[in-house]
Amino acid sequence: MDNKKMHALVTLANDIRVGLFRLEDNRDLFDKLEGLGVELLGFFGEKISALLKWGSVAHHPIIAVNDQDTEKRQLFSLAHEIGHLFIDYGWLPEPYKAQNDFDQLDGVLNVTHYRRVGKHHDVRHTQREALMDDFARNFLMPFDEVKVKYIDNGLQAEKTIDELVERYYVSEVAARTQLGFVKKVGGEEW
């Protein structure tokens, strides 16, 4: 993905986090989503992490997450599905957009397979899922905040990763991946 698109994704993730969700602590994401009219459900399964569905009767999105996953993994899955909801379907909660604007949506919109094990998708689908993972990481760990933390830590990766895990309540893998992303995309500015 080119830098222009990546910067747009980073900006969108931050705008949704700060402007719409007013999210300070990622652990509040469950409540914030419900407050915006998203129904949250849990399920038990081994093959998928999350599912995004449009509730055509109630006219609102439904996100189901795997109750067997850790809370950190559930948060990442929620953020991934939020990416699909906003980017792929252009959803905005009331009063920003009327729910009947989404009458054409019905049924399952997206299924996030658990680490995509055993699923073979075409390149376009794989790229789309990677884009949503980029959105999720930038939603949970805002790019500019990660960059500042890295610089403040004297460009010490391990110290920064530990602080990201603590501050944003994410897995070490997600923190390491986001720091790598920030270094790659924003590295020309150090």
Secondary structure, 3 states (H helix, E strand, C coil): CCHHHHHHHHHHHHHHHHHHCCCCCHHHHHHHHHHCCCEEEEECCCCEEEEEEEECCCCEEEEEEECCCCHHHHHHHHHHHHHHHHHHCCCCCCCCCCHHHHCCCCEEEEEEEHHHCCCCCCHHHHHHHHHHHHHHHHHHCCHHHHHHHHHHCCCCHHHHHHHHHHHHCCCHHHHHHHHHHHHHHHHHHC
